[in-house]
């Protein structure tokens, strides 16, 4: 997996997308960010892009479909399931049952959306640093 492949962000909240955009710039993350507002856009991108993403950051609560529904849809699609892409959920709030469900899908992480920009930068930095050092199986 290329360490500088894109970070895909799925969230239907424009304010959250803008904060991530700004955090990526402030942190000087070398990966470029690609933003999606629904699961259908994300799935199309994954089918059309020859490059495996570095990771996917997905909101849990969205208007058209939940992040859980998106993850399930991607896991049912063999052409994207084996791209070895870390799938990280994030949300403003979640019950313990929802967090457990996320890992059952499976997800490789679950984070709460940060209440301020400084906290968002710290969280995003942690996620990216962790996955830059993690080893992944090669694509099949």
C-alpha positions as MATLAB code, in Angstrom:
seq = 'XXXXXXXXXXXXXXXXXXXXXXXXXXXXXXXXXXXXXXXXXXXXXXXXXXXXXXXXXXXXXXXXXXXXXXXXXXXXXXXXXXXXXXXXXXXXXXXXXXXXXXXXXXXXXXXXXXXXXXXXXXXXXXXXXXXXXXXXXXXX';
ca = [
       0.000    0.000    0.000;
       1.284    3.403   -0.912;
       1.724    5.613    2.138;
       0.634    8.696    0.176;
      -2.521    7.278   -1.402;
      -5.667    9.356   -0.862;
      -7.629    9.592    2.338;
     -11.323    9.215    1.525;
     -13.753   11.078    3.763;
     -17.472   10.328    3.717;
     -19.610   12.847    5.596;
     -22.695   14.831    4.631;
     -21.899   17.731    6.989;
     -20.119   20.477    5.037;
     -18.711   22.049    8.237;
     -17.060   18.761    9.229;
     -15.626   18.334    5.736;
     -14.180   21.844    5.838;
     -12.604   21.249    9.252;
     -10.934   18.059    8.019;
      -9.724   19.879    4.919;
      -8.161   22.582    7.091;
      -6.724   20.088    9.586;
      -5.022   18.198    6.751;
      -3.409   21.438    5.587;
      -2.324   22.526    9.069;
      -0.871   19.069    9.799;
       0.778   18.991    6.362;
      -0.530   15.501    5.722;
       1.036   14.331    2.473;
      -2.019   12.325    1.432;
      -4.578   14.264   -0.528;
      -8.152   14.130    0.710;
     -11.098   13.116   -1.460;
     -14.516   14.014   -0.052;
     -17.863   12.298   -0.570;
     -21.335   13.157    0.677;
     -22.909    9.705    0.175;
     -22.013    6.049   -0.106;
     -22.910    5.779   -3.802;
     -20.262    8.395   -4.692;
     -17.698    6.557   -2.584;
     -18.503    3.184   -4.141;
     -18.243    4.630   -7.668;
     -14.853    6.136   -6.830;
     -13.587    2.831   -5.422;
     -14.671    1.026   -8.600;
     -13.160    3.592  -10.957;
      -9.908    4.458   -9.197;
      -6.925    2.224   -9.941;
      -5.341    3.401   -6.666;
      -6.258    1.900   -3.310;
      -7.042    4.569   -0.735;
      -4.797    5.017    2.272;
      -7.855    4.909    4.538;
     -11.561    5.720    4.627;
     -12.994    7.988    7.328;
     -16.775    7.612    7.455;
     -19.420    9.416    9.473;
     -21.918    7.125   11.174;
     -24.985    9.372   11.012;
     -25.828   10.646    7.556;
     -29.147   11.576    5.960;
     -29.279    9.212    2.960;
     -27.688    6.124    4.503;
     -25.807    5.447    7.693;
     -22.099    4.766    7.728;
     -22.991    1.238    8.845;
     -25.048    0.733    5.683;
     -22.199    2.063    3.561;
     -19.680   -0.265    5.220;
     -21.979   -3.250    4.737;
     -22.476   -2.330    1.060;
     -18.699   -2.130    0.528;
     -18.060   -5.425    2.308;
     -20.615   -7.145    0.051;
     -18.774   -5.917   -3.054;
     -15.848   -8.258   -3.743;
     -14.151   -5.781   -6.058;
     -13.587   -3.337   -3.175;
     -13.634   -5.655   -0.141;
     -10.088   -6.877   -0.677;
      -8.377   -3.555   -1.257;
      -7.047   -3.750    2.338;
      -8.296   -0.280    3.144;
      -8.580    0.683    6.825;
     -12.181    1.781    7.447;
     -12.548    4.229   10.331;
     -15.877    5.410   11.713;
     -16.365    8.747   13.382;
     -19.436   10.274   14.953;
     -20.705   13.030   17.213;
     -22.212   10.402   19.498;
     -22.697    6.651   19.602;
     -23.912    4.055   22.025;
     -21.751    1.159   23.138;
     -23.983   -1.075   20.999;
     -23.278    1.071   17.907;
     -19.538    0.964   18.541;
     -19.671   -2.810   18.891;
     -21.707   -3.029   15.676;
     -19.048   -0.960   13.877;
     -16.367   -3.475   14.784;
     -18.630   -6.379   13.816;
     -18.888   -5.031   10.238;
     -15.722   -4.828   10.552;
     -14.205   -1.412   11.143;
     -10.601   -0.774   12.064;
     -11.371    2.154   14.329;
     -14.084    4.311   15.861;
     -13.510    7.895   16.967;
     -15.746   10.640   18.253;
     -15.777   13.874   16.290;
     -13.646   16.397   18.067;
     -15.357   19.324   19.783;
     -12.794   21.853   18.521;
     -10.201   22.294   15.805;
      -7.181   21.597   18.006;
      -8.682   18.308   19.177;
      -9.600   17.372   15.593;
      -5.993   17.953   14.519;
      -4.733   15.716   17.340;
      -7.176   12.935   16.439;
      -6.488   13.109   12.710;
      -2.743   13.141   13.327;
      -3.037   10.031   15.515;
      -5.113    8.138   12.944;
      -2.798    8.945   10.040;
       0.395    8.233   12.006;
      -0.937    4.874   13.195;
      -1.867    3.691    9.698;
       1.366    4.982    8.147;
       3.244    2.616   10.472;
       0.835   -0.316   10.171;
       1.482   -3.139    7.711;
      -1.234   -4.269    5.314;
      -1.630   -7.359    3.144;
      -1.070   -6.778   -0.536;
      -4.113   -6.569   -2.798;
      -5.300   -9.868   -4.201;
];
